[in-house]
Amino acid sequence: MKYATLIAAALVAFAGAASAQTTPVLNSSSQVVLQTLAPDLDASKLTPIQVRRINNEVASNSGLTKPVLQNIVRN
């Protein structure tokens, strides 16, 4: 019974933490890169997943390239 109670408590804690996550925003570096690579792109229409991927690519060693950006925006 203790085991079930611990699992239930962990699930409640995890659900609370998941609901507290904020929507990701483009960091300043990502905004500059987007303005350079795709000046007509409406960044307000990007999904949270797309924003995270763009931020990650900009911060990566290879940086964000136009083909990678096109792939992110398409998917």
ROSE-4610 file (N, C-alpha, C; in Angstrom, 1 decimal, always signed):
// ROSE-4610
residu = [M/M/M/K/K/K/Y/Y/Y/A/A/A/T/T/T/L/L/L/I/I/I/A/A/A/A/A/A/A/A/A/L/L/L/V/V/V/A/A/A/F/F/F/A/A/A/G/G/G/A/A/A/A/A/A/S/S/S/A/A/A/Q/Q/Q/T/T/T/T/T/T/P/P/P/V/V/V/L/L/L/N/N/N/S/S/S/S/S/S/S/S/S/Q/Q/Q/V/V/V/V/V/V/L/L/L/Q/Q/Q/T/T/T/L/L/L/A/A/A/P/P/P/D/D/D/L/L/L/D/D/D/A/A/A/S/S/S/K/K/K/L/L/L/T/T/T/P/P/P/I/I/I/Q/Q/Q/V/V/V/R/R/R/R/R/R/I/I/I/N/N/N/N/N/N/E/E/E/V/V/V/A/A/A/S/S/S/N/N/N/S/S/S/G/G/G/L/L/L/T/T/T/K/K/K/P/P/P/V/V/V/L/L/L/Q/Q/Q/N/N/N/I/I/I/V/V/V/R/R/R/N/N/N]
num = [1/1/1/2/2/2/3/3/3/4/4/4/5/5/5/6/6/6/7/7/7/8/8/8/9/9/9/10/10/10/11/11/11/12/12/12/13/13/13/14/14/14/15/15/15/16/16/16/17/17/17/18/18/18/19/19/19/20/20/20/21/21/21/22/22/22/23/23/23/24/24/24/25/25/25/26/26/26/27/27/27/28/28/28/29/29/29/30/30/30/31/31/31/32/32/32/33/33/33/34/34/34/35/35/35/36/36/36/37/37/37/38/38/38/39/39/39/40/40/40/41/41/41/42/42/42/43/43/43/44/44/44/45/45/45/46/46/46/47/47/47/48/48/48/49/49/49/50/50/50/51/51/51/52/52/52/53/53/53/54/54/54/55/55/55/56/56/56/57/57/57/58/58/58/59/59/59/60/60/60/61/61/61/62/62/62/63/63/63/64/64/64/65/65/65/66/66/66/67/67/67/68/68/68/69/69/69/70/70/70/71/71/71/72/72/72/73/73/73/74/74/74/75/75/75]
x = [+0.8/+0.0/+0.9/+2.0/+2.9/+3.4/+3.7/+4.2/+3.2/+2.0/+0.9/+0.7/+0.9/+0.7/+1.9/+3.1/+4.3/+4.1/+3.7/+3.5/+2.5/+1.4/+0.3/+0.8/+1.6/+2.2/+3.2/+4.0/+4.9/+4.2/+3.1/+2.3/+1.7/+1.2/+0.6/+1.6/+2.8/+3.9/+4.4/+4.5/+4.9/+3.9/+2.6/+1.5/+1.5/+1.8/+1.8/+3.0/+4.1/+5.3/+5.1/+4.5/+4.3/+3.3/+2.3/+1.4/+2.0/+3.1/+3.7/+4.7/+5.0/+5.9/+5.4/+6.3/+5.9/+6.1/+5.5/+5.6/+7.0/+7.8/+9.1/+9.0/+10.0/+10.1/+11.4/+11.4/+12.7/+13.7/+14.9/+15.9/+16.4/+17.1/+17.5/+18.4/+19.2/+20.1/+19.2/+18.2/+17.3/+16.5/+16.1/+15.3/+16.2/+17.4/+18.3/+18.6/+18.8/+19.0/+17.8/+16.6/+15.4/+15.2/+15.5/+15.3/+16.3/+17.4/+18.4/+18.0/+17.6/+17.3/+15.9/+15.0/+13.6/+12.9/+13.2/+12.6/+11.0/+10.4/+9.0/+8.3/+9.0/+8.5/+7.8/+6.5/+5.8/+6.1/+7.0/+7.5/+6.4/+5.3/+4.2/+3.4/+3.5/+2.8/+3.6/+4.8/+5.6/+5.0/+5.0/+4.6/+5.7/+5.4/+6.4/+7.5/+7.2/+8.2/+9.1/+8.6/+9.4/+10.3/+9.8/+10.6/+11.8/+11.5/+12.6/+13.6/+13.2/+14.1/+15.0/+14.4/+15.1/+16.1/+15.7/+16.6/+17.8/+17.5/+18.6/+19.5/+19.0/+19.8/+20.7/+20.2/+21.0/+22.1/+21.9/+22.9/+23.9/+23.6/+24.4/+25.7/+26.7/+28.0/+27.8/+26.9/+26.7/+25.8/+25.1/+24.2/+22.9/+22.1/+20.8/+21.1/+20.8/+21.0/+19.6/+19.5/+18.2/+17.5/+18.2/+17.6/+17.0/+17.7/+17.3/+16.0/+16.1/+14.9/+13.7/+13.9/+12.8/+12.2/+13.0/+12.6/+11.8/+12.3/+11.6/+10.2/+10.1/+8.9/+7.9/+8.3/+7.4/+6.8/+7.6/+7.1/+6.6]
y = [-1.2/+0.0/+1.3/+1.2/+2.4/+2.7/+1.6/+1.8/+2.5/+2.1/+2.8/+4.2/+4.5/+5.9/+6.7/+6.1/+6.9/+7.2/+6.2/+6.4/+7.5/+7.4/+8.4/+9.8/+9.9/+11.2/+11.7/+10.8/+11.2/+11.7/+11.0/+11.4/+12.8/+13.0/+14.3/+15.4/+15.2/+16.1/+16.4/+15.3/+15.5/+16.3/+16.0/+16.7/+18.2/+18.5/+19.9/+20.6/+19.9/+20.5/+20.7/+19.8/+19.9/+21.0/+21.2/+22.3/+23.7/+23.7/+25.0/+25.5/+24.7/+25.1/+26.3/+27.2/+28.3/+28.1/+28.9/+28.8/+29.4/+28.6/+29.1/+30.3/+31.2/+32.4/+32.4/+33.0/+33.1/+34.0/+33.5/+34.4/+35.4/+36.4/+37.5/+37.0/+36.1/+35.5/+34.9/+34.1/+33.5/+34.5/+35.6/+36.6/+37.3/+37.5/+38.1/+37.2/+35.9/+34.9/+34.8/+34.7/+34.6/+35.8/+37.0/+38.2/+38.2/+37.5/+37.4/+36.3/+35.2/+34.0/+34.1/+34.6/+34.6/+35.8/+37.0/+38.2/+38.3/+37.5/+37.5/+36.5/+35.7/+34.7/+35.4/+35.0/+35.6/+34.7/+35.1/+34.4/+34.1/+34.9/+34.8/+33.5/+33.0/+31.8/+30.5/+30.6/+29.4/+28.6/+27.3/+26.5/+26.5/+26.1/+26.0/+25.0/+24.0/+23.0/+23.6/+24.4/+25.1/+26.1/+26.8/+27.8/+27.2/+26.0/+25.3/+24.8/+24.3/+23.7/+24.9/+26.0/+27.1/+27.6/+27.8/+28.2/+27.3/+26.0/+25.0/+25.0/+25.1/+25.2/+26.4/+27.5/+28.8/+28.6/+28.0/+27.8/+26.7/+25.8/+24.7/+25.2/+24.3/+24.6/+24.9/+24.3/+24.5/+25.7/+26.1/+27.3/+26.9/+27.8/+27.6/+28.0/+27.0/+27.3/+27.4/+28.0/+28.1/+26.8/+25.8/+24.5/+23.9/+24.0/+23.5/+24.3/+25.6/+26.5/+26.1/+25.9/+25.5/+24.1/+23.2/+21.9/+22.1/+23.0/+23.2/+23.8/+24.8/+25.5/+24.6/+23.7/+22.8/+21.8/+21.3/+20.2/+20.7]
z = [+0.0/+0.0/+0.0/+0.7/+0.7/-0.7/-1.4/-2.8/-3.6/-3.6/-4.4/-4.0/-2.7/-2.2/-2.7/-2.7/-3.2/-4.7/-5.4/-6.9/-7.1/-6.4/-6.6/-6.3/-5.2/-4.8/-5.9/-6.4/-7.5/-8.7/-9.1/-10.2/-10.0/-8.9/-8.6/-8.6/-8.1/-8.1/-9.6/-10.4/-11.7/-12.5/-12.3/-13.1/-12.7/-11.4/-11.0/-11.7/-11.7/-12.3/-13.8/-14.5/-15.9/-16.2/-15.4/-15.7/-15.4/-14.7/-14.3/-15.3/-16.3/-17.3/-18.1/-18.5/-19.2/-20.7/-21.5/-23.0/-23.3/-24.1/-24.5/-25.4/-25.3/-26.2/-26.9/-28.1/-28.8/-28.0/-27.9/-27.2/-28.2/-27.8/-28.6/-29.8/-29.6/-30.7/-31.7/-31.3/-32.3/-33.1/-32.4/-33.1/-34.2/-33.9/-34.9/-36.1/-35.8/-36.8/-37.7/-37.1/-37.9/-38.8/-38.3/-39.1/-40.3/-40.1/-41.2/-42.2/-41.7/-42.6/-43.2/-42.4/-42.9/-42.4/-43.0/-42.6/-42.6/-43.5/-43.6/-42.7/-41.9/-41.0/-39.8/-39.6/-38.4/-37.2/-36.4/-35.2/-34.2/-34.2/-33.3/-33.6/-34.8/-35.2/-35.0/-34.5/-34.2/-33.0/-33.0/-31.9/-30.9/-29.6/-28.6/-29.0/-29.6/-30.1/-31.1/-32.0/-33.0/-32.4/-31.4/-30.7/-30.0/-29.3/-28.6/-29.6/-30.7/-31.7/-32.3/-32.6/-33.1/-32.1/-30.9/-29.8/-29.7/-29.7/-29.6/-30.8/-32.0/-33.2/-33.2/-32.8/-32.8/-31.8/-30.6/-29.6/-29.9/-30.9/-31.2/-31.9/-31.9/-32.6/-34.0/-34.7/-36.1/-36.5/-35.5/-35.7/-36.5/-36.7/-37.5/-38.9/-39.8/-41.2/-41.9/-43.0/-43.7/-44.0/-44.5/-44.7/-43.4/-42.3/-41.0/-40.5/-40.7/-40.3/-41.2/-42.4/-43.3/-42.8/-42.4/-41.9/-40.6/-39.7/-38.5/-38.7/-39.6/-39.8/-40.5/-41.4/-42.1/-41.2/-40.2/-39.3/-38.0]
